[in-house]
């Protein structure tokens, strides 16, 4: 009986979706991203998929219609690096689940920890974000990320793809303080001594990563041998998680901002034959030569300050435009949870500093879908793709624009958020 109840609970959304009549969004300006803009057209959705798009599309009999004249339809936005579902209130430790104990946690799985009832998910969704990469942080090896849809009542129902990547923090080289000597004054060192110590610490951490990957590769070989009759290795969850990464089957997202760290990350990945993505990439514009040559995509956050005093104030704002000019693949991300709602304005900032408008929109829709290997399902408006759609009163990258409708898997989503509830509650107070 319990199995039957569980099966019904799992299949109920699918059955409900199958019984929904088709939906036609009519009279809208349709920004397909992967093709030309349709100035006045119709999008037809059935069973969670887009079945027709165009200026002369027949509306199925019995279909529901949404009159979107004067409005614009976009594909659902994709935030390619967040802690959505993993964090709630930064100052409340009990609401944070972005980092595990210890500094090497390749077996930590974001899709297990993600909280589907987070108040931050509907806030992001109400501004057009329909998918996000939920990623762990901290330590040397942070764990595995998952691409999630921003609708669902269980962690399993949120998952679109898992794992997407293993996340690693490029070693900073900063010395680790001994907690037992926390109140002692550190021994003064010259700048040259500090740099030498940093290099030494970085090399030590990178050697540790090399050893972990070698061990994981050997563990993977032993697992394969066990499938053909060999003796199985002793269960080791970290090694089991690292094995496909060591074989280059699962990408590595290396967080690095400085030019030297980005170059070192690419060199390390090339040496180990890893499938690399750079997260952060504040000085990626200084490394376009190696990024282009190695075809390494970058997940960049635009609204930041430069690292060097000698850099122009707009170095981070113009970063995306410089990567685009050099032919480096990239996606614009919020790299946050509470600020995920500002994703379209991150793209707008890059657009204001030289990035073409269509490329800016692509950087928060189709580009992350391509980078994460889900472009066949997400990122643009085309027949056969998942019906993640956003209806807005104008340019989605304009802060004055209002999102009026959001559809995820063809299902209309509530735009009610904690913000709207508080607004109603307090707007008439004297």
C-alpha positions as CSV (number, residue, x, y, z in Angstrom):
1,X,0.0,0.0,0.0
2,X,2.9,2.3,0.9
3,X,4.5,1.6,-2.5
4,X,1.3,2.5,-4.3
5,X,1.0,5.7,-2.4
6,X,4.6,6.6,-3.2
7,X,4.1,5.8,-6.9
8,X,1.0,8.0,-7.0
9,X,2.8,10.9,-5.3
10,X,5.7,10.6,-7.8
11,X,3.5,10.3,-10.9
12,X,0.7,12.7,-9.9
13,X,2.5,15.8,-11.4
14,X,3.0,14.0,-14.6
15,X,-0.6,12.8,-14.8
16,X,-1.9,16.3,-14.0
17,X,0.3,17.8,-16.7
18,X,-0.9,15.2,-19.2
19,X,-4.5,16.3,-18.5
20,X,-3.9,20.0,-18.8
21,X,-5.3,21.4,-22.1
22,X,-2.8,23.1,-24.5
23,X,-1.9,26.7,-23.8
24,X,-1.5,29.4,-26.5
25,X,0.3,32.7,-25.7
26,X,-0.9,35.0,-28.5
27,X,-0.1,38.4,-30.0
28,X,3.2,38.7,-28.2
29,X,6.7,39.8,-29.3
30,X,8.6,36.6,-29.1
31,X,12.4,36.7,-28.4
32,X,13.4,33.1,-29.3
33,X,17.2,33.7,-28.7
34,X,18.1,30.8,-31.0
35,X,16.4,32.4,-34.0
36,X,14.9,35.7,-35.2
37,X,12.6,37.8,-33.0
38,X,9.0,37.4,-34.0
39,X,7.3,40.8,-33.6
40,X,3.8,39.4,-33.3
41,X,3.3,35.7,-32.9
42,X,2.0,32.8,-30.9
43,X,3.6,30.1,-28.7
44,X,1.7,26.9,-28.3
45,X,2.5,24.7,-25.3
46,X,1.2,21.1,-24.7
47,X,2.2,18.6,-22.0
48,X,5.1,20.8,-20.7
49,X,6.7,21.2,-24.1
50,X,6.7,24.0,-26.8
51,X,4.9,22.5,-29.8
52,X,4.7,25.5,-32.1
53,X,6.2,29.0,-32.4
54,X,5.5,31.5,-35.2
55,X,3.6,34.5,-36.6
56,X,1.0,32.2,-38.3
57,X,0.4,29.4,-35.8
58,X,-2.9,27.5,-35.6
59,X,-4.3,27.4,-32.1
60,X,-5.4,23.9,-31.1
61,X,-9.1,23.3,-30.4
62,X,-9.9,23.6,-26.7
63,X,-6.6,25.4,-25.9
64,X,-6.4,28.0,-23.1
65,X,-5.2,31.4,-24.4
66,X,-3.2,34.1,-22.9
67,X,-3.5,37.4,-24.7
68,X,0.0,38.9,-24.6
69,X,-0.5,41.8,-27.0
70,X,2.0,44.6,-26.1
71,X,4.1,42.2,-24.1
72,X,7.3,40.2,-24.8
73,X,7.8,36.4,-24.3
74,X,11.3,35.2,-23.3
75,X,12.7,31.8,-22.6
76,X,13.1,31.2,-18.8
77,X,16.3,32.8,-17.5
78,X,19.0,30.4,-16.3
79,X,21.3,31.5,-13.4
80,X,24.4,29.5,-13.9
81,X,25.9,29.8,-10.4
82,X,23.9,30.2,-7.2
83,X,23.4,28.8,-3.7
84,X,19.6,28.8,-4.2
85,X,18.0,26.2,-2.0
86,X,21.2,25.8,0.0
87,X,21.1,29.1,1.9
88,X,18.4,31.2,3.4
89,X,19.8,33.8,5.9
90,X,23.5,34.3,5.9
91,X,23.7,35.3,9.5
92,X,21.8,32.2,10.7
93,X,24.0,29.2,10.6
94,X,21.1,26.8,10.8
95,X,19.7,28.0,7.5
96,X,23.0,27.6,5.7
97,X,23.9,24.3,3.9
98,X,26.5,25.3,1.4
99,X,29.6,23.7,3.0
100,X,30.4,20.4,4.6
101,X,32.8,19.8,7.4
102,X,36.4,19.3,6.2
103,X,38.0,20.7,3.0
104,X,37.7,17.8,0.7
105,X,34.0,16.8,0.0
106,X,33.7,15.5,-3.6
107,X,30.8,13.3,-2.5
108,X,28.7,16.2,-1.2
109,X,25.6,16.4,-3.4
110,X,23.8,19.7,-3.7
111,X,20.6,18.0,-4.9
112,X,20.3,16.2,-1.6
113,X,20.6,19.3,0.5
114,X,18.5,21.7,-1.6
115,X,15.4,23.1,0.2
116,X,12.5,23.4,-2.2
117,X,10.5,25.7,0.1
118,X,13.2,28.3,0.4
119,X,11.7,31.8,0.4
120,X,14.4,32.9,-2.1
121,X,13.2,30.6,-4.8
122,X,9.9,32.3,-5.6
123,X,11.7,35.7,-5.3
124,X,14.1,34.7,-8.1
125,X,11.3,33.0,-10.1
126,X,9.1,36.2,-10.0
127,X,11.7,38.0,-11.9
128,X,12.0,35.4,-14.7
129,X,14.6,33.0,-13.4
130,X,13.2,29.5,-14.1
131,X,16.4,27.4,-13.7
132,X,19.6,27.7,-11.6
133,X,22.8,25.9,-10.8
134,X,22.7,25.1,-7.1
135,X,26.4,24.7,-6.1
136,X,28.2,24.1,-2.8
137,X,31.1,26.3,-1.7
138,X,34.1,26.3,0.6
139,X,37.1,24.1,1.3
140,X,39.4,22.8,-1.4
141,X,36.9,20.4,-3.0
142,X,33.4,21.8,-2.3
143,X,31.2,19.1,-3.8
144,X,28.8,18.5,-6.8
145,X,26.3,20.9,-8.2
146,X,22.9,20.3,-9.7
147,X,20.8,22.2,-12.2
148,X,17.4,22.8,-10.7
149,X,14.0,24.1,-11.9
150,X,12.5,26.8,-9.6
151,X,9.3,24.9,-9.1
152,X,8.5,21.8,-7.1
153,X,7.8,20.5,-3.6
154,X,10.6,17.9,-3.1
155,X,14.3,18.0,-3.9
156,X,13.8,15.3,-6.5
157,X,11.2,17.3,-8.3
158,X,13.5,20.3,-8.6
159,X,16.4,18.4,-10.3
160,X,16.9,18.9,-14.0
161,X,20.4,17.4,-14.2
162,X,22.8,15.9,-11.7
163,X,25.7,16.1,-11.2
164,X,26.5,19.1,-13.4
165,X,30.0,19.6,-12.2
166,X,32.4,19.2,-9.3
167,X,33.3,22.5,-7.6
168,X,36.9,23.3,-6.5
169,X,38.3,26.4,-4.9
170,X,41.6,27.3,-6.5
171,X,44.0,27.3,-3.5
172,X,44.7,30.9,-2.4
173,X,48.0,30.0,-0.8
174,X,47.1,31.9,2.4
175,X,48.7,30.4,5.4
176,X,46.3,28.5,7.8
177,X,46.4,29.9,11.3
178,X,46.8,27.4,14.2
179,X,43.7,27.9,16.3
180,X,45.7,27.2,19.5
181,X,47.8,30.2,18.6
182,X,45.0,32.5,17.5
183,X,45.9,35.2,20.0
184,X,49.7,35.3,19.2
185,X,51.1,38.0,17.0
186,X,52.2,36.4,13.7
187,X,55.9,36.7,12.9
188,X,56.4,39.7,10.5
189,X,57.5,38.8,7.0
190,X,58.7,40.8,4.0
191,X,56.6,41.0,0.8
192,X,59.0,38.6,-0.9
193,X,58.7,36.1,2.0
194,X,54.9,36.3,1.9
195,X,54.8,35.6,-1.9
196,X,57.2,32.7,-1.4
197,X,55.0,31.2,1.3
198,X,51.9,31.7,-0.8
199,X,53.5,29.8,-3.8
200,X,54.6,27.0,-1.5
201,X,51.1,26.6,0.0
202,X,49.5,26.7,-3.4
203,X,51.8,24.1,-4.7
204,X,51.1,21.9,-1.7
205,X,47.4,22.1,-2.3
206,X,47.7,21.5,-6.0
207,X,49.9,18.4,-5.3
208,X,47.2,17.2,-2.9
209,X,44.6,17.6,-5.7
210,X,46.9,15.7,-8.1
211,X,47.2,12.8,-5.6
212,X,43.4,12.8,-5.1
213,X,42.7,12.6,-8.8
214,X,45.3,9.8,-9.3
215,X,43.8,7.9,-6.5
216,X,40.4,8.4,-7.9
217,X,41.5,7.3,-11.4
218,X,42.9,4.0,-9.9
219,X,39.7,3.6,-7.9
220,X,37.7,3.9,-11.1
221,X,39.8,1.3,-12.8
222,X,39.2,-1.1,-9.8
223,X,35.4,-0.4,-10.1
224,X,35.5,-1.3,-13.8
225,X,37.4,-4.5,-13.1
226,X,34.9,-5.5,-10.4
227,X,32.1,-5.3,-13.1
228,X,33.9,-7.9,-15.1
229,X,34.5,-10.3,-12.2
230,X,37.4,-8.7,-10.3
231,X,37.4,-8.1,-6.6
232,X,35.5,-5.0,-5.7
233,X,37.5,-2.2,-4.0
234,X,36.6,-1.1,-0.5
235,X,33.7,1.4,-0.6
236,X,35.0,4.9,-0.7
237,X,32.4,7.7,-1.4
238,X,34.9,10.5,-2.1
239,X,36.8,8.4,-4.5
240,X,33.7,7.1,-6.2
241,X,32.6,10.7,-6.8
242,X,36.0,11.8,-8.0
243,X,36.5,8.9,-10.5
244,X,34.3,10.3,-13.3
245,X,35.9,13.7,-12.8
246,X,39.4,12.2,-13.1
247,X,38.3,10.5,-16.4
248,X,37.1,13.8,-17.8
249,X,33.5,12.7,-17.8
250,X,32.2,15.2,-15.3
251,X,33.3,18.9,-15.6
252,X,35.2,20.7,-12.9
253,X,34.2,24.3,-11.9
254,X,37.4,25.9,-10.6
255,X,36.7,29.2,-8.7
256,X,39.5,31.7,-9.6
257,X,39.5,35.4,-10.0
258,X,43.2,36.5,-10.4
259,X,44.9,36.3,-13.7
260,X,47.7,34.0,-12.4
261,X,45.1,31.7,-10.7
262,X,43.0,31.4,-13.9
263,X,46.1,30.6,-15.9
264,X,47.3,28.1,-13.3
265,X,43.8,26.5,-13.3
266,X,43.8,26.0,-17.1
267,X,47.4,24.6,-16.9
268,X,46.3,22.2,-14.1
269,X,43.2,21.0,-16.0
270,X,45.2,20.6,-19.2
271,X,47.8,18.5,-17.4
272,X,45.2,16.3,-15.8
273,X,42.9,16.2,-18.8
274,X,40.0,17.7,-16.9
275,X,36.9,19.3,-18.4
276,X,37.2,22.8,-16.9
277,X,34.9,25.8,-16.3
278,X,36.1,28.9,-14.5
279,X,33.8,30.5,-11.9
280,X,34.3,34.1,-10.8
281,X,36.8,35.0,-13.5
282,X,37.2,38.6,-12.4
283,X,40.4,39.0,-14.5
284,X,39.4,36.6,-17.2
285,X,39.7,39.4,-19.7
286,X,43.5,39.3,-19.1
287,X,43.5,35.6,-20.0
288,X,41.5,35.4,-23.1
289,X,44.4,33.8,-25.0
290,X,44.6,30.6,-22.8
291,X,40.8,30.5,-22.3
292,X,40.1,30.6,-26.0
293,X,42.8,28.1,-26.8
294,X,41.7,25.6,-24.2
295,X,38.0,26.3,-24.9
296,X,37.3,27.0,-21.2
297,X,33.9,28.6,-20.5
298,X,33.7,31.3,-17.7
299,X,30.8,31.9,-15.3
300,X,31.1,35.6,-14.5
301,X,29.5,37.9,-12.1
302,X,29.4,41.4,-13.5
303,X,28.7,43.8,-10.7
304,X,32.0,43.7,-8.9
305,X,35.0,45.9,-8.2
306,X,38.4,45.3,-9.8
307,X,41.2,43.6,-7.9
308,X,44.0,45.9,-8.8
309,X,44.2,49.6,-8.0
310,X,45.7,50.2,-11.4
311,X,42.6,48.7,-13.2
312,X,39.9,51.0,-14.6
313,X,36.8,51.2,-12.5
314,X,34.8,49.4,-15.2
315,X,37.1,46.4,-15.6
316,X,34.6,44.0,-14.3
317,X,31.6,45.6,-16.1
318,X,33.5,45.3,-19.4
319,X,34.7,41.8,-18.7
320,X,31.9,40.1,-20.6
321,X,32.3,42.3,-23.7
322,X,36.1,41.5,-23.8
323,X,35.4,37.8,-23.6
324,X,32.8,38.0,-26.3
325,X,35.2,39.9,-28.6
326,X,37.9,37.3,-28.0
327,X,35.4,34.4,-28.8
328,X,35.5,33.0,-25.2
329,X,32.4,31.2,-24.1
330,X,30.7,32.6,-21.0
331,X,27.5,32.9,-19.0
332,X,26.5,35.7,-16.7
333,X,25.6,34.5,-13.2
334,X,24.5,36.0,-9.9
335,X,26.8,33.8,-7.8
336,X,24.4,34.2,-4.9
337,X,21.0,33.2,-3.6
338,X,19.2,36.4,-2.5
339,X,20.6,38.3,-5.4
340,X,19.6,35.7,-8.1
341,X,16.6,37.9,-8.8
342,X,19.0,40.6,-10.1
343,X,20.4,38.3,-12.9
344,X,18.8,40.3,-15.8
345,X,20.4,43.5,-14.4
346,X,23.8,41.8,-14.2
347,X,23.4,41.2,-18.0
348,X,22.2,44.8,-18.4
349,X,25.4,46.1,-16.7
350,X,27.5,44.1,-19.1
351,X,25.3,45.4,-22.0
352,X,25.9,49.0,-20.8
353,X,29.6,48.4,-21.0
354,X,29.9,47.1,-24.6
355,X,28.2,43.7,-24.7
356,X,25.7,43.5,-27.5
357,X,22.1,43.3,-26.3
358,X,21.4,39.9,-28.0
359,X,24.6,38.4,-26.5
360,X,23.7,39.7,-23.1
361,X,20.4,38.0,-23.2
362,X,22.0,34.8,-24.6
363,X,24.4,34.9,-21.6
364,X,21.5,34.3,-19.2
365,X,19.5,31.9,-21.3
366,X,21.1,29.7,-24.1
367,X,24.8,30.1,-23.2
368,X,24.5,28.5,-19.8
369,X,22.2,25.8,-21.2
370,X,25.0,25.0,-23.8
371,X,27.7,25.1,-21.1
372,X,25.8,22.7,-18.9
373,X,24.8,20.4,-21.8
374,X,21.0,21.0,-21.6
375,X,20.6,23.2,-24.7
376,X,18.4,20.6,-26.3
377,X,15.8,21.3,-23.5
378,X,16.4,24.8,-22.2
379,X,17.6,28.3,-23.1
380,X,15.5,29.3,-26.1
381,X,12.0,29.2,-27.5
382,X,11.7,26.4,-30.1
383,X,9.4,23.4,-30.8
384,X,10.3,20.4,-28.7
385,X,11.9,22.3,-25.9
386,X,10.7,22.5,-22.3
387,X,8.1,25.2,-21.9
388,X,10.0,27.5,-19.5
389,X,8.6,30.9,-20.6
390,X,8.5,34.4,-19.2
391,X,6.0,37.1,-20.2
392,X,7.1,40.6,-19.5
393,X,5.9,44.2,-20.2
394,X,9.1,45.1,-22.0
395,X,12.9,44.5,-22.1
396,X,13.7,41.9,-19.4
397,X,17.0,43.6,-18.8
398,X,15.3,46.9,-18.0
399,X,14.5,47.4,-14.3
400,X,11.2,49.2,-15.2
401,X,9.9,46.0,-16.8
402,X,7.4,43.9,-15.0
403,X,7.2,40.1,-15.3
404,X,3.5,39.3,-15.6
405,X,3.6,35.5,-16.2
406,X,6.1,32.7,-15.6
407,X,5.7,29.1,-16.9
408,X,7.9,26.2,-15.8
409,X,7.3,22.9,-17.7
410,X,4.3,24.6,-19.1
411,X,2.7,25.2,-15.7
412,X,1.8,28.8,-14.7
413,X,3.7,29.8,-11.5
414,X,2.5,32.0,-8.7
415,X,4.3,35.4,-8.6
416,X,3.5,35.6,-4.9
417,X,6.7,36.1,-2.8
418,X,7.6,37.1,0.7
419,X,8.2,40.5,-0.6
420,X,4.7,40.9,-2.0
421,X,3.2,39.6,1.2
422,X,5.1,42.1,3.3
423,X,4.3,44.9,0.9
424,X,0.6,44.2,1.3
425,X,0.9,43.8,5.0
426,X,2.6,47.1,5.6
427,X,1.8,49.4,2.7
428,X,-1.1,51.1,4.4
429,X,0.4,51.6,7.8
430,X,0.3,55.3,9.0
